[in-house]
Amino acid sequence: MKYKLIATGILAGSLLSYSTSAFANTHKFPDVPAWADKSVNYLVDKKVLSGYPDGTFGSSDSLDRAAAATIMTKALGIQVDFDAKPSFKDSQNHWATPYIAAAEKAGIIKGEGNGIFNPSGKVTRAAMAAMLVNAYKLQDITNSNGQITFHDLKGHWGEKHANILIQTEISKGTEDGNNWSPNRPITRAEAAQFLAKSDQIHHQTKQVENTVVGVINDADSYYVTVTYKDANGNNQEVTIDFPNGSNSNFKNGDKVKVANKDQWKHQIIYGQTVFYTDVSSISKVNEESNKQQQNHVVGVINDADPYYVTVAYKDANGNNQEVTIDFPNGSNSNFKNGDKVKVANKNQWKHQIIYGQTVFYTDVSSISKINEESNKQQENHVVGVINDSDSYYVTVAYKDANGNSQEVTIDFPNGSNSNFKNGDKVKVTNKNQWKHQKIYGQTVFYTDVSSISKINEESNKQQENHVMTKDKEQSLLGQLKKRSGTVTKKSEDSLDISSENQTIRAHVNPKVLPNIQIGDTVNVYAQAFEMAPILLKDLPFEARNAIIQKGNEQNILENQYKKITGNVTGKSDNSILVSSNNITYEVDTSTEVLQDIVIGDTVNVYAASFEFSPILLAGVPVKAISPIVEKTN
């Protein structure tokens, strides 16, 4: 059983205060009772549930097993393969088939025996409790003492699961206050409350589990080692890496917090597993409140065009965040991808919910470039001469900003170096991403082959960068499905499009909306055009993460999707792993694309977003959402 990080005594004081700010206060549906209002809105904002076309939610309607599997899959963020089939013979051609398959694969649901799932069967309150406890591992954060709270639970098969919901204050019983009614079909309002509160507890638990607090027992300018107690009371250590010997703030004896535990790396050294992470994860315990009160952030631009700039930065807890800067009338010509910038007036940023995510944005007056040191050797690259080379490694000698001789080693996978030799003058970039380790008391720096180039090749490489051709773009868009039609409705994050006597609701990147008007003819590219989980007449087909093309518009892929470039490090029947800037991405793709890709290939991955799994597990890669893969070599 998974170990418990949070003591039961702490549970009542922290996890059960559900952070009500996470629940929207806006009353969206007239038929939702007050006790369920926040929970319903929370799940609607996360795109887990939706209302009916008449504007109601159907609070008193019952929930069938297919719908339950669907909303559980969506709430947990489980990847759904829309071509997958479950093992149940009565669920092979159901509207919820892919969701049932995903839920079965994840172990959330079971059949009723004889290969039957009974998708139209009603879900009881006890069955919903069992499903939630198993899916969210709620038993791991309670001290179940077997106390009978409601007499109608005594001896019932769902007694244990119901009591866990009661102990965590997810459920308080039914209207009369005397019964829990385990056999009664659960209503949509009840299911929403159970699910929303379970989801909130899960995420709060993960946030607490994902940090450690300890004391520094070894520190120098390059490394800091922190000792802490794990969940079982055993002493553990994690080492924090400071690039370029930049540590001057942390010393022996300091009490610190180390975040992002699920992203720590590790390796075996002399038979011991050594954990390590980067400087963004560490903070002094007494500095936390000060960091959270800072009114600006410093980050790097990861997406830019004339109208918008998106800046990625680390928040006070070391988590990845983004803020978008709006440039009126397409006036941005100064800020580009990779620029290090400062975004001020954090307390005045605005935000809205898009695809269930909170998106922050502000105006152009808040952004400024960080002044870089004029000395080129303090920039993010070095220029030097190769003093040792073979097919697997190249070592470059260069002078640092103080005139001292330094070296960096470039790793060539599979002995692939045939171009670089002793005496070549080269440029090695991405200095802030170089790795290093101590060997025999010396700090050795190393990086990958994407960072090195010959000096006389730089101008050639720059000239090779050109706008993607129309034929190439259309070939890549062929990895998605396509529909065409006329725009009939426009909202803050979607378009309704009439196509072949059907309505498609295309959920799009908001930056495309200013250029689209009602009546325009457009092409819609998406991984799937799916029916809503609740089959009601006149509901539209949903196109998630859609790309919109108006007329013969070009560069729509690069303008509407994000892009990373990296090397393929793993391959399965339906996906590849791509390593880019020391981050591993999981990219689902078709067998047609896979057959032309081998491990070691360099690829571009275009995606609507790159997201960490909501179920935070160590070693889980970043997920590319609705990806398109382009082989570059």
Backbone torsions as a table, in degrees:
resi	resn	phi	psi	omega
1	MET	NA	141.1	178.3
2	LYS	-57.2	135.2	-177.2
3	TYR	-70.6	155.7	-178.0
4	LYS	-97.0	125.4	179.3
5	LEU	-93.5	-25.6	-173.7
6	ILE	-110.1	122.9	179.8
7	ALA	-68.6	150.4	-178.0
8	THR	-59.9	-33.9	180.0
9	GLY	-64.1	-31.5	179.5
10	ILE	-77.3	-27.6	-173.6
11	LEU	-54.5	-48.2	-176.4
12	ALA	-63.8	-31.1	-176.0
13	GLY	-85.2	-18.6	-175.5
14	SER	-123.2	-60.5	-173.4
15	LEU	-66.7	-31.4	-175.6
16	LEU	-82.1	-8.7	170.0
17	SER	-89.4	87.2	-160.9
18	TYR	-63.3	16.0	-177.8
19	SER	52.2	68.5	-171.1
20	THR	-60.9	-14.6	175.4
21	SER	-63.8	-21.0	179.0
22	ALA	-74.2	-16.8	178.5
23	PHE	-97.8	127.8	179.8
24	ALA	-66.3	141.0	-178.2
25	ASN	-93.7	-11.3	-178.0
26	THR	-67.2	131.8	179.5
27	HIS	-83.2	106.5	-172.0
28	LYS	-90.3	-29.4	-172.5
29	PHE	-129.8	134.7	-176.5
30	PRO	-72.0	-19.8	-174.7
31	ASP	-99.9	7.9	179.6
32	VAL	-89.4	125.4	178.9
33	PRO	-65.6	156.1	-175.0
34	ALA	-57.6	-36.7	-175.8
35	TRP	-68.1	-21.0	-178.3
36	ALA	-107.6	-3.7	-171.0
37	ASP	-57.8	-50.5	-177.3
38	LYS	-65.5	-38.2	-179.9
39	SER	-67.0	-42.8	178.4
40	VAL	-61.9	-46.7	-179.0
41	ASN	-62.7	-38.3	178.6
42	TYR	-58.5	-45.9	-177.8
43	LEU	-75.4	-32.2	175.8
44	VAL	-65.4	-43.2	179.0
45	ASP	-63.9	-29.7	178.0
46	LYS	-85.6	3.3	-179.8
47	LYS	63.5	28.1	177.2
48	VAL	-87.5	-41.6	178.7
49	LEU	-123.3	161.9	174.3
50	SER	-144.1	163.1	178.9
51	GLY	-89.4	-176.9	179.4
52	TYR	-89.9	160.0	-179.6
53	PRO	-58.6	-24.1	-179.6
54	ASP	-82.8	6.0	176.8
55	GLY	90.6	0.2	178.3
56	THR	-99.3	167.3	179.4
57	PHE	-100.4	-23.6	-176.4
58	GLY	75.2	47.6	-173.1
59	SER	-57.5	-36.8	-175.9
60	SER	-90.4	-3.2	177.9
61	ASP	-69.0	149.8	179.2
62	SER	-82.1	168.2	-177.9
63	LEU	-116.1	128.7	177.8
64	ASP	-92.1	171.6	-172.5
65	ARG	-67.5	-33.4	178.3
66	ALA	-66.2	-45.3	179.2
67	ALA	-64.7	-37.8	178.9
68	ALA	-63.1	-43.8	177.7
69	ALA	-61.6	-37.8	-178.4
70	THR	-66.5	-50.2	-176.4
71	ILE	-69.4	-32.4	176.7
72	MET	-65.4	-43.1	179.6
73	THR	-61.5	-44.3	-179.8
74	LYS	-66.8	-43.3	-178.1
75	ALA	-62.9	-38.0	-178.6
76	LEU	-81.8	-7.0	179.1
77	GLY	69.9	27.9	-178.9
78	ILE	-73.9	133.5	179.1
79	GLN	-64.9	131.4	-178.4
80	VAL	-108.7	124.7	173.8
81	ASP	-94.3	110.0	-173.0
82	PHE	-74.3	-2.7	174.0
83	ASP	-102.4	-3.0	-175.9
84	ALA	-78.1	153.9	176.8
85	LYS	-125.9	140.0	174.9
86	PRO	-76.7	175.1	179.4
87	SER	-80.0	-14.2	-174.6
88	PHE	-76.0	127.7	-174.1
89	LYS	-72.9	-18.6	179.0
90	ASP	-92.8	9.5	-176.3
91	SER	-129.7	26.0	-175.5
92	GLN	-80.9	-28.4	-177.5
93	ASN	-132.4	42.0	-179.5
94	HIS	-96.0	155.5	177.6
95	TRP	-58.8	-27.4	-177.2
96	ALA	-98.8	12.2	-175.9
97	THR	-48.5	-50.8	-177.7
98	PRO	-65.7	-33.2	178.8
99	TYR	-71.1	-39.7	177.0
100	ILE	-63.0	-40.9	178.5
101	ALA	-63.1	-43.3	-179.5
102	ALA	-66.3	-40.9	179.9
103	ALA	-67.8	-37.7	177.1
104	GLU	-64.7	-44.9	-179.9
105	LYS	-60.8	-36.3	-179.1
106	ALA	-81.1	-5.7	178.8
107	GLY	80.1	17.7	-178.4
108	ILE	-80.3	-35.2	-175.5
109	ILE	-122.3	160.2	173.3
110	LYS	-134.7	160.1	178.1
111	GLY	-82.1	-177.7	179.4
112	GLU	-101.8	11.6	-178.9
113	GLY	100.1	156.4	179.1
114	ASN	58.4	30.9	177.2
115	GLY	72.0	20.4	-176.3
116	ILE	-109.9	136.1	172.9
117	PHE	-102.3	-29.7	-177.8
118	ASN	61.3	64.3	-174.5
119	PRO	-61.0	-27.7	-179.2
120	SER	-90.2	-1.6	178.7
121	GLY	-67.2	147.0	-178.2
122	LYS	-77.9	142.2	178.8
123	VAL	-90.9	125.7	177.5
124	THR	-83.6	167.7	178.6
125	ARG	-63.7	-38.3	179.1
126	ALA	-65.7	-41.5	-179.9
127	ALA	-65.0	-39.0	177.9
128	MET	-64.8	-40.1	178.3
129	ALA	-61.4	-44.6	180.0
130	ALA	-62.8	-42.0	-179.2
131	MET	-62.2	-43.1	-177.8
132	LEU	-69.7	-42.8	-179.4
133	VAL	-61.4	-44.5	-178.7
134	ASN	-69.6	-40.6	-176.7
135	ALA	-70.2	-41.6	-175.7
136	TYR	-99.3	3.2	178.8
137	LYS	54.6	42.6	-176.6
138	LEU	-66.2	-22.0	179.0
139	GLN	-65.8	-19.7	-177.7
140	ASP	-79.9	-10.4	-178.6
141	ILE	-118.9	17.3	175.8
142	THR	-128.1	160.7	174.9
143	ASN	-110.1	78.2	-173.8
144	SER	-67.9	114.1	-177.0
145	ASN	-104.5	7.6	176.7
146	GLY	74.6	9.1	-179.1
147	GLN	-64.8	134.8	179.1
148	ILE	-87.4	115.1	-179.4
149	THR	-91.0	-39.7	179.2
150	PHE	-123.5	133.9	-174.6
151	HIS	-66.2	-27.5	-178.6
152	ASP	-76.5	-0.8	174.0
153	LEU	-92.5	-18.3	-174.4
154	LYS	-60.9	123.2	178.7
155	GLY	80.1	-3.3	-179.7
156	HIS	-76.6	147.7	-179.1
157	TRP	-61.8	-27.4	-178.7
158	GLY	-96.0	13.6	-176.5
159	GLU	-56.1	-48.3	-177.1
160	LYS	-62.1	-44.6	-177.4
161	HIS	-67.6	-42.1	179.2
162	ALA	-63.0	-41.4	-179.5
163	ASN	-64.5	-32.5	176.8
164	ILE	-65.8	-40.8	176.0
165	LEU	-64.2	-35.7	179.2
166	ILE	-69.0	-45.1	-178.6
167	GLN	-64.5	-32.0	179.2
168	THR	-89.5	5.2	178.4
169	GLU	62.5	23.6	172.2
170	ILE	-73.9	-34.1	179.8
171	SER	-131.2	146.1	178.0
172	LYS	-124.0	11.8	-179.1
173	GLY	102.5	-166.1	-178.0
174	THR	-104.4	-174.7	-170.1
175	GLU	-59.4	-36.5	-175.5
176	ASP	-77.4	-11.9	177.0
177	GLY	78.6	-5.1	-176.3
178	ASN	-108.1	-17.3	-175.2
179	ASN	-130.1	155.4	174.6
180	TRP	-104.0	-18.2	174.9
181	SER	55.0	62.2	-175.6
182	PRO	-65.7	-26.9	-175.8
183	ASN	-91.5	-6.5	-179.3
184	ARG	-76.4	137.4	175.3
185	PRO	-57.1	135.8	-177.9
186	ILE	-77.1	142.9	177.3
187	THR	-86.9	164.9	178.4
188	ARG	-62.8	-37.1	179.2
189	ALA	-66.7	-43.2	178.2
190	GLU	-64.2	-43.3	179.7
191	ALA	-62.0	-39.1	178.5
192	ALA	-63.0	-43.2	-179.7
193	GLN	-66.3	-45.9	178.8
194	PHE	-57.7	-47.6	-174.2
195	LEU	-70.3	-45.4	-177.8
196	ALA	-61.9	-44.5	-179.0
197	LYS	-68.8	-37.7	176.8
198	SER	-62.8	-42.5	-179.3
199	ASP	-65.1	-40.8	179.9
200	GLN	-65.5	-43.6	177.4
201	ILE	-60.6	-43.4	-178.7
202	HIS	-58.2	-47.5	-177.1
203	HIS	-70.1	-36.4	177.3
204	GLN	-66.7	-38.4	178.0
205	THR	-62.6	-44.5	-178.4
206	LYS	-63.8	-36.6	179.2
207	GLN	-63.4	-39.4	178.9
208	VAL	-71.0	-41.7	-178.8
209	GLU	-66.5	-19.5	-171.2
210	ASN	-90.3	12.1	176.5
211	THR	-135.3	157.1	171.7
212	VAL	-130.5	154.4	174.4
213	VAL	-120.4	130.3	-177.8
214	GLY	-155.2	-166.3	-176.3
215	VAL	-125.4	138.0	178.2
216	ILE	-71.6	126.6	178.6
217	ASN	-113.9	-3.5	178.0
218	ASP	-158.9	130.3	-176.6
219	ALA	-149.8	137.3	167.2
220	ASP	-144.0	-168.2	-174.6
221	SER	-71.8	-20.7	-176.7
222	TYR	-101.7	-30.1	-173.6
223	TYR	-138.7	150.3	170.0
224	VAL	-133.6	129.7	178.0
225	THR	-109.6	129.2	-176.2
226	VAL	-113.3	128.8	174.4
227	THR	-98.2	134.3	179.4
228	TYR	-147.1	168.4	176.7
229	LYS	-98.4	132.7	175.1
230	ASP	-83.2	-174.5	-174.9
231	ALA	-63.8	-21.6	179.7
232	ASN	-98.0	7.4	178.0
233	GLY	83.7	8.3	179.8
234	ASN	-87.3	145.9	177.2
235	ASN	-71.8	133.0	177.5
236	GLN	-134.1	164.3	178.5
237	GLU	-134.7	149.7	171.1
238	VAL	-138.6	139.9	-178.4
239	THR	-107.3	134.6	179.1
240	ILE	-105.7	131.1	-174.6
241	ASP	-97.3	122.5	178.6
242	PHE	-107.0	110.2	-176.8
243	PRO	-63.5	143.0	176.3
244	ASN	59.4	27.6	177.7
245	GLY	60.6	42.9	-169.7
246	SER	-90.7	2.1	-178.5
247	ASN	-77.0	119.7	172.2
248	SER	-134.1	0.1	-172.3
249	ASN	-106.6	-27.5	-174.1
250	PHE	-106.0	133.0	-177.1
251	LYS	-137.7	167.3	179.2
252	ASN	-52.7	135.9	176.9
253	GLY	93.4	-14.4	178.8
254	ASP	-65.6	138.3	173.8
255	LYS	-89.6	125.2	-172.1
256	VAL	-135.2	162.5	173.8
257	LYS	-113.9	131.4	177.8
258	VAL	-117.7	116.9	-173.2
259	ALA	-98.5	-176.3	175.3
260	ASN	56.7	43.7	-177.0
261	LYS	-58.5	-32.2	-178.9
262	ASP	-70.5	-12.4	-179.7
263	GLN	-107.2	0.7	177.5
264	TRP	-60.2	148.2	175.2
265	LYS	-103.2	166.3	178.2
266	HIS	-154.0	157.6	174.8
267	GLN	-151.1	160.8	179.8
268	ILE	-91.6	122.2	176.8
269	ILE	-127.6	117.5	-178.2
270	TYR	52.6	39.9	176.0
271	GLY	81.0	-0.3	179.7
272	GLN	-108.6	141.7	175.9
273	THR	-84.6	118.3	-178.5
274	VAL	-108.3	125.1	178.4
275	PHE	-97.4	142.2	178.3
276	TYR	-150.4	158.3	-179.6
277	THR	-152.6	179.0	-175.2
278	ASP	-97.9	173.9	-171.0
279	VAL	-65.3	-23.4	-178.5
280	SER	-66.8	-14.6	-175.2
281	SER	-88.2	-14.7	-172.0
282	ILE	-104.8	142.3	174.4
283	SER	-152.9	148.6	174.8
284	LYS	-70.9	143.1	-175.9
285	VAL	-60.8	-40.4	-178.6
286	ASN	-78.9	-0.2	177.4
287	GLU	-97.1	-9.0	-173.2
288	GLU	-57.8	-47.6	-175.9
289	SER	-65.8	-35.4	179.0
290	ASN	-65.5	-42.1	-179.2
291	LYS	-62.2	-40.9	-176.8
292	GLN	-68.4	-22.7	-177.9
293	GLN	-89.6	-5.1	179.2
294	GLN	-63.9	142.0	-173.5
295	ASN	-102.7	20.3	175.1
296	HIS	-149.4	164.6	174.9
297	VAL	-131.0	155.6	173.7
298	VAL	-119.8	130.7	-178.0
299	GLY	-156.8	-166.7	-176.7
300	VAL	-124.4	137.1	178.5
301	ILE	-71.0	125.4	178.2
302	ASN	-114.6	0.0	177.1
303	ASP	-159.3	128.1	-176.6
304	ALA	-148.7	140.6	169.9
305	ASP	-150.9	-176.9	-177.0
306	PRO	-63.1	-23.2	-174.6
307	TYR	-99.6	-30.6	-173.5
308	TYR	-139.9	149.0	169.7
309	VAL	-131.8	129.7	177.7
310	THR	-110.1	129.2	-176.6
311	VAL	-112.3	125.8	175.2
312	ALA	-95.8	135.0	-179.7
313	TYR	-150.1	169.2	176.5
314	LYS	-100.1	133.4	176.0
315	ASP	-83.1	-174.1	-174.3
316	ALA	-63.0	-22.3	179.2
317	ASN	-97.2	6.9	179.2
318	GLY	82.3	9.0	-179.8
319	ASN	-85.5	147.3	177.5
320	ASN	-71.0	131.5	178.1
321	GLN	-136.3	166.7	177.7
322	GLU	-138.4	150.2	171.2
323	VAL	-137.8	139.9	-178.1
324	THR	-107.5	134.2	178.8
325	ILE	-106.8	130.6	-175.0
326	ASP	-96.7	123.3	177.4
327	PHE	-105.8	111.5	-176.2
328	PRO	-64.5	142.4	175.7
329	ASN	58.8	28.9	177.7
330	GLY	60.4	44.2	-170.2
331	SER	-90.8	1.6	-178.8
332	ASN	-77.3	120.4	172.1
333	SER	-134.9	0.9	-172.4
334	ASN	-106.6	-27.0	-174.0
335	PHE	-106.4	133.4	-177.7
336	LYS	-138.0	167.9	178.6
337	ASN	-52.8	135.0	177.4
338	GLY	94.2	-14.6	178.8
339	ASP	-65.6	137.7	173.8
340	LYS	-89.1	124.4	-172.1
341	VAL	-135.7	162.9	173.9
342	LYS	-114.3	131.0	177.8
343	VAL	-117.4	115.8	-173.0
344	ALA	-97.1	-176.1	175.7
345	ASN	56.5	43.9	-176.6
346	LYS	-58.7	-32.9	-178.5
347	ASN	-72.6	-6.5	179.2
348	GLN	-111.0	1.4	178.2
349	TRP	-61.2	148.8	175.0
350	LYS	-102.0	165.4	177.8
351	HIS	-153.1	157.9	174.7
352	GLN	-149.9	162.9	179.8
353	ILE	-92.2	121.4	176.3
354	ILE	-130.2	123.6	-176.6
355	TYR	54.9	33.8	178.2
356	GLY	79.6	0.4	-179.8
357	GLN	-107.9	145.0	175.2
358	THR	-83.9	118.0	-178.4
359	VAL	-106.7	124.2	179.3
360	PHE	-97.8	142.6	178.1
361	TYR	-150.3	157.4	-179.5
362	THR	-152.0	179.5	-175.5
363	ASP	-97.6	173.7	-171.0
364	VAL	-64.7	-22.4	-178.6
365	SER	-68.0	-13.0	-175.4
366	SER	-89.5	-13.6	-171.3
367	ILE	-105.3	141.5	174.8
368	SER	-151.5	150.6	177.5
369	LYS	-76.4	146.8	174.3
370	ILE	-78.8	129.0	178.1
371	ASN	-66.5	123.4	-179.2
372	GLU	-90.6	153.4	175.2
373	GLU	-63.1	140.1	-179.3
374	SER	-70.9	-27.5	-179.1
375	ASN	-66.3	119.7	-174.8
376	LYS	-61.2	-30.0	-177.1
377	GLN	-73.9	-9.1	175.0
378	GLN	-99.7	1.8	174.9
379	GLU	-79.3	-165.7	-172.5
380	ASN	-94.5	24.4	174.2
381	HIS	-150.1	164.2	173.5
382	VAL	-130.8	155.6	174.3
383	VAL	-119.0	129.3	-177.8
384	GLY	-155.4	-168.5	-177.2
385	VAL	-124.1	137.9	178.8
386	ILE	-71.0	125.7	178.3
387	ASN	-114.5	-1.4	177.7
388	ASP	-160.4	131.9	-178.3
389	SER	-153.8	146.0	168.0
390	ASP	-149.1	-167.8	-175.6
391	SER	-72.0	-19.7	-176.0
392	TYR	-102.4	-31.0	-174.0
393	TYR	-139.7	150.3	170.6
394	VAL	-132.7	131.0	177.7
395	THR	-110.1	129.1	-176.6
396	VAL	-112.3	126.8	175.2
397	ALA	-96.8	133.8	179.8
398	TYR	-148.1	169.4	176.8
399	LYS	-101.0	132.9	176.9
400	ASP	-82.1	-175.3	-175.1
401	ALA	-62.9	-23.0	-180.0
402	ASN	-96.0	6.3	178.7
403	GLY	84.1	7.3	179.9
404	ASN	-85.2	145.0	178.0
405	SER	-72.9	132.1	178.6
406	GLN	-134.9	166.7	178.2
407	GLU	-137.3	150.8	171.3
408	VAL	-138.5	140.0	-177.8
409	THR	-107.4	134.2	178.8
410	ILE	-106.8	130.6	-175.8
411	ASP	-96.8	125.4	177.4
412	PHE	-107.6	111.1	-176.5
413	PRO	-63.5	141.9	175.0
414	ASN	60.1	27.9	178.3
415	GLY	60.2	43.4	-169.7
416	SER	-90.2	1.9	-178.6
417	ASN	-77.3	120.6	172.7
418	SER	-134.8	1.5	-171.4
419	ASN	-108.3	-28.0	-174.1
420	PHE	-105.2	132.6	-177.6
421	LYS	-138.4	167.5	179.2
422	ASN	-52.6	135.0	177.6
423	GLY	93.8	-13.6	178.5
424	ASP	-66.6	137.1	173.2
425	LYS	-88.1	125.4	-172.0
426	VAL	-135.3	161.6	173.2
427	LYS	-113.7	131.4	177.9
428	VAL	-118.2	117.6	-173.3
429	THR	-100.6	-174.1	177.2
430	ASN	56.0	42.5	-177.1
431	LYS	-57.9	-34.3	-179.1
432	ASN	-70.4	-8.4	179.6
433	GLN	-111.5	2.2	176.7
434	TRP	-60.9	147.3	174.9
435	LYS	-100.1	162.1	176.1
436	HIS	-156.1	155.6	176.2
437	GLN	-149.9	160.6	179.6
438	LYS	-90.3	128.0	176.5
439	ILE	-130.1	117.7	-177.5
440	TYR	53.4	39.2	175.8
441	GLY	82.6	-2.8	179.9
442	GLN	-106.5	142.9	176.3
443	THR	-87.4	118.8	-178.2
444	VAL	-108.5	125.7	178.9
445	PHE	-98.8	142.6	178.5
446	TYR	-151.5	157.6	179.9
447	THR	-152.8	-179.8	-175.1
448	ASP	-99.6	173.1	-170.5
449	VAL	-64.8	-22.6	-178.6
450	SER	-67.3	-13.7	-174.9
451	SER	-89.4	-14.0	-171.5
452	ILE	-105.4	141.3	174.5
453	SER	-152.5	149.2	174.6
454	LYS	-72.3	144.9	-176.5
455	ILE	-58.4	-42.1	-176.9
456	ASN	-77.5	-1.0	177.2
457	GLU	-96.0	-11.5	-173.2
458	GLU	-59.4	-48.9	-176.2
459	SER	-64.3	-35.6	178.3
460	ASN	-63.7	-41.7	-178.7
461	LYS	-64.1	-39.9	-178.9
462	GLN	-64.6	-34.5	-179.3
463	GLN	-74.3	-17.0	-179.4
464	GLU	-78.1	-18.9	-178.6
465	ASN	-74.8	118.0	-178.8
466	HIS	-145.9	164.1	179.8
467	VAL	-63.5	137.9	179.5
468	MET	-60.3	134.3	-179.7
469	THR	-68.4	157.6	-180.0
470	LYS	-60.7	-43.9	-179.1
471	ASP	-63.7	-41.4	179.8
472	LYS	-63.9	-43.8	-179.8
473	GLU	-63.1	-43.7	179.8
474	GLN	-64.6	-34.8	176.9
475	SER	-63.7	-42.8	179.4
476	LEU	-69.1	-40.4	178.6
477	LEU	-64.4	-18.6	175.9
478	GLY	-63.8	-12.3	175.2
479	GLN	-75.7	-10.7	176.9
480	LEU	-109.0	166.7	173.2
481	LYS	-87.3	155.2	-173.5
482	LYS	-130.7	136.5	170.4
483	ARG	-133.9	154.4	178.7
484	SER	-126.7	149.6	179.0
485	GLY	179.3	-167.9	-175.9
486	THR	-111.9	134.4	-179.9
487	VAL	-71.0	124.5	-179.6
488	THR	-113.2	-16.7	-177.9
489	LYS	-155.9	149.4	-176.0
490	LYS	-139.2	130.4	176.9
491	SER	-125.7	-170.7	-174.8
492	GLU	-71.1	-17.3	179.8
493	ASP	-145.3	16.2	-178.5
494	SER	-155.1	163.2	174.6
495	LEU	-127.6	137.8	168.5
496	ASP	-95.8	130.2	-173.7
497	ILE	-128.7	127.9	177.3
498	SER	-86.8	121.1	-176.8
499	SER	-143.6	117.7	176.1
500	GLU	53.7	47.4	178.7
501	ASN	63.9	19.7	175.0
502	GLN	-127.9	158.2	176.7
503	THR	-106.1	130.3	175.6
504	ILE	-110.6	128.8	173.0
505	ARG	-100.9	107.3	-176.6
506	ALA	-96.2	116.1	176.4
507	HIS	-87.9	119.2	-165.5
508	VAL	-126.5	166.8	170.0
509	ASN	-65.9	122.2	-174.8
510	PRO	-56.8	-21.5	-177.4
511	LYS	-66.5	-19.0	-179.0
512	VAL	-83.4	-16.6	-170.3
513	LEU	-65.4	-37.4	-179.2
514	PRO	-58.9	-23.6	-176.7
515	ASN	-93.5	-0.9	-176.6
516	ILE	-112.8	132.2	178.3
517	GLN	-122.6	154.6	175.3
518	ILE	-59.8	131.9	-176.4
519	GLY	102.7	-15.7	178.4
520	ASP	-67.0	146.1	172.0
521	THR	-94.2	128.0	-174.7
522	VAL	-137.3	158.0	167.2
523	ASN	-99.3	141.1	178.6
524	VAL	-118.5	123.6	177.0
525	TYR	-112.0	130.0	179.5
526	ALA	-156.4	159.3	178.3
527	GLN	-66.8	-30.8	-179.8
528	ALA	-157.4	153.4	171.2
529	PHE	-115.2	99.2	-167.4
530	GLU	-110.9	149.2	174.0
531	MET	-76.0	150.3	176.8
532	ALA	-62.2	149.7	-176.9
533	PRO	-59.1	-27.1	179.9
534	ILE	-104.5	110.4	-173.7
535	LEU	-75.2	101.6	175.2
536	LEU	-127.5	150.7	-177.8
537	LYS	-60.6	140.2	174.2
538	ASP	74.0	4.8	173.9
539	LEU	-72.4	142.1	-175.2
540	PRO	-78.0	163.7	166.6
541	PHE	-74.7	137.0	-177.8
542	GLU	-97.6	125.5	173.7
543	ALA	-111.9	100.0	-177.9
544	ARG	-80.1	144.3	174.9
545	ASN	52.3	45.4	-173.5
546	ALA	-77.5	150.6	170.5
547	ILE	-106.4	132.3	-176.3
548	ILE	-111.6	133.2	176.4
549	GLN	-122.4	121.1	178.4
550	LYS	-101.0	119.8	-178.7
551	GLY	62.0	-132.4	179.6
552	ASN	-100.9	26.8	-178.1
553	GLU	-54.0	136.8	178.1
554	GLN	-112.6	171.9	179.8
555	ASN	61.7	24.9	-179.5
556	ILE	-70.2	-31.1	-178.8
557	LEU	-66.5	-50.0	-178.1
558	GLU	-71.0	-27.7	-179.5
559	ASN	-79.3	-30.8	-172.8
560	GLN	-105.5	-18.3	178.8
561	TYR	-114.1	159.4	173.4
562	LYS	-89.9	163.0	-173.8
563	LYS	-140.0	138.4	168.5
564	ILE	-130.1	153.3	176.5
565	THR	-122.3	133.9	-179.1
566	GLY	-164.5	-175.1	-178.9
567	ASN	-105.0	141.1	179.2
568	VAL	-74.8	121.8	-178.6
569	THR	-112.4	-10.3	179.2
570	GLY	-157.9	158.3	-175.9
571	LYS	-151.9	134.7	176.1
572	SER	-127.4	-167.8	-177.0
573	ASP	-68.1	-24.8	-176.2
574	ASN	-138.1	14.4	-179.2
575	SER	-159.6	166.5	173.2
576	ILE	-129.6	157.1	170.1
577	LEU	-105.1	132.3	-177.7
578	VAL	-123.4	128.0	177.7
579	SER	-100.3	123.8	179.5
580	SER	-142.1	121.7	179.1
581	ASN	52.6	44.9	176.2
582	ASN	67.1	16.3	175.7
583	ILE	-117.7	136.6	178.2
584	THR	-99.1	130.9	-179.7
585	TYR	-114.2	138.3	172.8
586	GLU	-99.2	125.1	-172.6
587	VAL	-127.1	110.5	175.5
588	ASP	-77.4	138.6	178.0
589	THR	-155.0	175.5	-173.9
590	SER	-84.6	164.2	177.7
591	THR	-65.2	-30.5	179.4
592	GLU	-64.0	-41.5	178.4
593	VAL	-72.0	-40.8	-176.3
594	LEU	-62.4	-34.1	-173.6
595	GLN	-66.9	-16.2	-179.8
596	ASP	-102.2	6.4	-175.6
597	ILE	-117.5	135.9	174.6
598	VAL	-126.6	158.5	178.0
599	ILE	-59.6	133.3	-177.1
600	GLY	104.3	-18.1	178.2
601	ASP	-63.4	149.0	171.0
602	THR	-95.1	131.9	-177.3
603	VAL	-135.2	152.1	164.7
604	ASN	-96.8	135.3	175.6
605	VAL	-118.6	118.4	174.5
606	TYR	-100.1	135.4	-178.5
607	ALA	-152.0	154.3	176.5
608	ALA	-61.8	-35.7	176.1
609	SER	-163.7	165.2	174.8
610	PHE	-121.2	113.3	-168.5
611	GLU	-125.8	140.0	171.9
612	PHE	-73.7	147.1	-179.9
613	SER	-61.3	134.1	176.4
614	PRO	-65.7	-18.2	174.1
615	ILE	-97.5	97.0	-168.4
616	LEU	-75.0	105.9	177.4
617	LEU	-123.8	140.8	179.9
618	ALA	-58.6	135.9	176.5
619	GLY	82.8	-0.7	178.9
620	VAL	-74.9	125.1	-177.1
621	PRO	-72.8	165.6	173.5
622	VAL	-70.4	136.0	-175.7
623	LYS	-94.1	127.4	173.8
624	ALA	-85.1	119.4	-175.4
625	ILE	-91.2	123.5	-178.1
626	SER	52.4	57.8	-171.5
627	PRO	-79.5	156.0	169.1
628	ILE	-126.6	132.9	-173.6
629	VAL	-113.4	131.9	177.3
630	GLU	-123.6	119.0	175.6
631	LYS	-79.6	128.8	-173.9
632	THR	-103.0	-19.3	-175.6
633	ASN	-104.8	NA	NA
